[in-house]
Amino acid sequence: MAKTFTPKLSPRLEGIVSLVPKCGTVADIGCDHGYTCISLLQRDRASKAIACDIKEGPLEFARKNTGKAGLNEKTDIRLAPGLEGLKKGEADVIVIAGMGARTIADILTDSMEIAKEADYLILQPQSEIPEMRTFLRDNGFNILQNKLMIEEDKYYFAMLVSAKNEGDTESDYIAPRLRRMRNNPELMKFSKTLDDTFGLDLIFEDKNMAYYLTHVLNEWRAAVKNLSGAKKPDYEKMTALQKKIELADLALELNTLLCGIDERIRSFLDNEYMKRAEEE
Ligand SMILES: C[S@@+](CC[C@H](N)C(=O)[O-])C[C@H]1O[C@@H](n2cnc3c(N)ncnc32)[C@H](O)[C@@H]1O
C-alpha cells in the first residue's frame, strides 16, 4: 500500500500548528502548500479544514498535497481573498500566517465580524510584530499567547488571539502570572508598551528571547552608530532607536532574571555585555 504523505514542517510552521487548540473546523487563509491544514487533520487537532488562498496556483499545490495525504473529503479548498470565503461562525479557528502585518490587519478589518466570531485566531505576521499587537489590542482582540520560533537564524513570532475569550480560563492557554499582570491596570500602564513590543509572556517564559533581544540590540546599536557618523545625523530616527534600545535592554534584563537562564546562554550574554562595555 502506498505510504500516506505527511508533510515535514519547518520550525516556523511547527510553532504555528502547535498553537492551534483542538477544534471542529479550522480555516487556513493564504494556505499555499496546504501543510497547515494537512498536519492539523493528521494530528487530530481539527476534524475539518477549509484551505483558502487568493490565487489559483497555491490552491492547486494545496489540492495536490491534500490528495496525496488522502484528506480530500475533510478539506474544502476555496479561492477567495482574506476571510471572504468563510461564512460567519463557519470556522472555529482561523490561521493567517506568512504575510505582512498590514495584509493581516487589512484581512481582519475587511471581515471583522467573521474574525470575531471565531473562537481563536493564530496569526503569524512576517514583519511589524509590535504594530500587529497594537492593532489587535485596539480592535478588541486579546492576545492569549505569543510564540517565538527560530528557523535558519531567523526569528518568527506567532500569536494565539481571540475576541471571544479573555484569557481568564484554563483553556485560554494564558499563564496565570501573566493573567494577573494583564488584569492589573496600574501595572499595565507601564508594561503595555513592553507587552506590545515583545510580548510579556515571551519575556517571562521563553529563554530564546535572550537570543532575539541580543540580536535586535546589536542591530539597533549598529544603526545608531551609523546614523551618528552621518554628515547630517537624523536625530529623530536616532531618538526613536534609542527608545527601542532602552526597552529591549529592559526586556533582556527581565528575561535573564526570570527565565533562570542556563550557563551557555549566560556566558554568551556576558560576552555581549563585555563587548558593549568595551565599546562604551
Ligand atoms: C508566503 S505564503 C504563506 C503560506 C503559508 N500560510 C505559510 O505560512 O507557510 C502567502 C500565501 O498567502 C496568499 N495570500 C496573500 N494575500 C492573501 C489574501 N489577502 N487572502 C488570501 N490569501 C492571500 C498568497 O497567495 C500565498 O499563497
The ligand as an SDF file (V2000), in Angstrom:
LIG
                    3D

 27 29  0  0  0  0  0  0  0  0999 V2000
    4.1900   33.2360    1.8870 C   0  0  0  0  0  0  0  0  0  0  0  0
    2.7400   32.3000    1.6190 S   0  0  0  0  0  0  0  0  0  0  0  0
    2.4660   31.6510    3.2230 C   0  0  0  0  0  0  0  0  0  0  0  0
    1.8640   30.2990    3.1430 C   0  0  0  0  0  0  0  0  0  0  0  0
    1.5020   29.6630    4.4790 C   0  0  0  0  0  0  0  0  0  0  0  0
    0.4140   30.3770    5.1190 N   0  0  0  0  0  0  0  0  0  0  0  0
    2.6880   29.6220    5.3940 C   0  0  0  0  0  0  0  0  0  0  0  0
    2.6930   30.3190    6.4150 O   0  0  0  0  0  0  0  0  0  0  0  0
    3.6490   28.8730    5.0940 O   0  0  0  0  0  0  0  0  0  0  0  0
    1.4630   33.5210    1.4800 C   0  0  0  0  0  0  0  0  0  0  0  0
    0.2200   32.9750    0.7990 C   0  0  0  0  0  0  0  0  0  0  0  0
   -0.8520   33.8730    1.0980 O   0  0  0  0  0  0  0  0  0  0  0  0
   -1.6180   34.1020   -0.0730 C   0  0  0  0  0  0  0  0  0  0  0  0
   -2.2590   35.4090    0.1210 N   0  0  0  0  0  0  0  0  0  0  0  0
   -1.7120   36.6410    0.0670 C   0  0  0  0  0  0  0  0  0  0  0  0
   -2.6240   37.5740    0.3250 N   0  0  0  0  0  0  0  0  0  0  0  0
   -3.7930   36.9340    0.5490 C   0  0  0  0  0  0  0  0  0  0  0  0
   -5.1190   37.3490    0.8760 C   0  0  0  0  0  0  0  0  0  0  0  0
   -5.4260   38.6370    1.0100 N   0  0  0  0  0  0  0  0  0  0  0  0
   -6.0680   36.4020    1.0120 N   0  0  0  0  0  0  0  0  0  0  0  0
   -5.7850   35.0860    0.8840 C   0  0  0  0  0  0  0  0  0  0  0  0
   -4.5550   34.6440    0.5750 N   0  0  0  0  0  0  0  0  0  0  0  0
   -3.5730   35.5380    0.4200 C   0  0  0  0  0  0  0  0  0  0  0  0
   -0.6000   34.0210   -1.2010 C   0  0  0  0  0  0  0  0  0  0  0  0
   -1.2040   33.7280   -2.4380 O   0  0  0  0  0  0  0  0  0  0  0  0
    0.3280   32.9040   -0.7080 C   0  0  0  0  0  0  0  0  0  0  0  0
   -0.1050   31.6430   -1.1500 O   0  0  0  0  0  0  0  0  0  0  0  0
  1  2  1  0
  2  3  1  0
  2 10  1  0
  3  4  1  0
  4  5  1  0
  5  6  1  0
  5  7  1  0
  7  8  2  0
  7  9  1  0
 10 11  1  0
 11 12  1  0
 11 26  1  0
 12 13  1  0
 13 14  1  0
 13 24  1  0
 14 15  1  0
 14 23  1  0
 15 16  2  0
 16 17  1  0
 17 18  1  0
 17 23  2  0
 18 19  1  0
 18 20  2  0
 20 21  1  0
 21 22  2  0
 22 23  1  0
 24 25  1  0
 24 26  1  0
 26 27  1  0
M  CHG  2   2   1   9  -1
M  END
$$$$
